[in-house]
């Protein structure tokens, strides 16, 4: 994963990222809503 790009707190959200895949949307879109 691109740990160098985004802060670690967002990586705690692995579960959210997986849910995004189920929705068929890019994970980056959801990642912005997390913070």
Backbone bond lengths (Angstrom), bond angles and torsions (degrees), N, CA, C in turn:
res aa  C-N    CA-C-N  psi(-1)  N-CA   C-N-CA  omega(-1)  CA-C   N-CA-C  phi
1 X - - - 1.487 - - 1.520 110.40 -
2 X 1.295 116.05 165.63 1.475 119.26 -177.51 1.523 110.15 -88.59
3 X 1.322 116.01 72.02 1.470 119.49 -179.01 1.519 110.22 -65.83
4 X 1.321 117.41 -30.73 1.465 120.49 -177.56 1.512 111.37 -68.55
5 X 1.318 117.91 -26.13 1.461 119.73 -176.17 1.528 111.57 -79.47
6 X 1.327 116.03 -56.27 1.468 118.80 -174.56 1.529 110.51 -104.26
7 X 1.320 116.44 156.75 1.466 121.59 178.20 1.528 111.56 -64.84
8 X 1.310 116.60 158.81 1.460 121.02 -177.51 1.537 113.32 -62.22
9 X 1.327 118.66 -37.59 1.467 119.69 -176.60 1.523 112.05 -49.70
10 X 1.315 118.14 -33.96 1.459 120.15 -177.83 1.523 110.19 -72.06
11 X 1.328 117.46 -25.37 1.463 119.58 -178.24 1.519 110.55 -77.22
12 X 1.340 117.28 -16.61 1.465 119.74 174.71 1.521 108.92 -66.14
13 X 1.286 115.81 -13.59 1.453 122.48 -174.35 1.522 111.54 -94.10
14 X 1.318 118.49 31.05 1.478 119.86 -178.00 1.526 109.74 -53.79
15 X 1.324 116.75 -39.62 1.466 119.63 -179.26 1.514 111.23 -59.57
16 X 1.331 116.02 -41.26 1.462 119.02 -179.61 1.521 109.70 -64.66
17 X 1.321 116.11 -41.19 1.466 119.61 -177.59 1.522 110.06 -61.39
18 X 1.324 116.67 -36.26 1.454 119.78 -179.49 1.520 110.07 -68.88
19 X 1.312 116.03 -38.47 1.460 119.93 179.60 1.523 109.80 -62.82
20 X 1.311 116.40 -36.35 1.460 120.41 179.80 1.518 109.97 -61.85
21 X 1.325 116.30 -39.22 1.466 119.95 179.60 1.527 109.52 -59.84
22 X 1.318 116.53 -39.42 1.465 120.08 -179.23 1.529 110.12 -64.88
23 X 1.318 116.32 -33.52 1.460 119.61 179.81 1.522 110.67 -75.45
24 X 1.329 116.61 -17.82 1.451 119.67 -179.66 1.522 111.27 83.27
25 X 1.331 116.99 17.47 1.469 119.85 179.72 1.521 109.82 -107.23
26 X 1.331 116.70 156.27 1.467 119.94 178.54 1.526 111.08 -63.45
27 X 1.324 117.26 137.33 1.464 120.67 -178.28 1.520 110.40 -64.52
28 X 1.318 117.55 -27.49 1.467 119.98 -176.92 1.528 110.20 -63.00
29 X 1.318 117.27 -36.50 1.461 119.77 -179.33 1.520 110.06 -60.21
30 X 1.332 116.43 -45.64 1.461 120.04 -179.19 1.525 109.95 -69.24
31 X 1.322 116.59 -38.35 1.466 119.13 -177.00 1.518 110.07 -57.09
32 X 1.313 118.37 -33.66 1.467 119.72 -177.79 1.520 110.14 -70.62
33 X 1.320 117.06 -28.37 1.466 118.63 -178.14 1.518 111.21 -79.32
34 X 1.320 117.36 -19.65 1.463 120.32 -177.51 1.533 112.24 -63.06
35 X 1.304 118.96 -48.12 1.473 119.15 179.27 1.520 111.23 -73.72
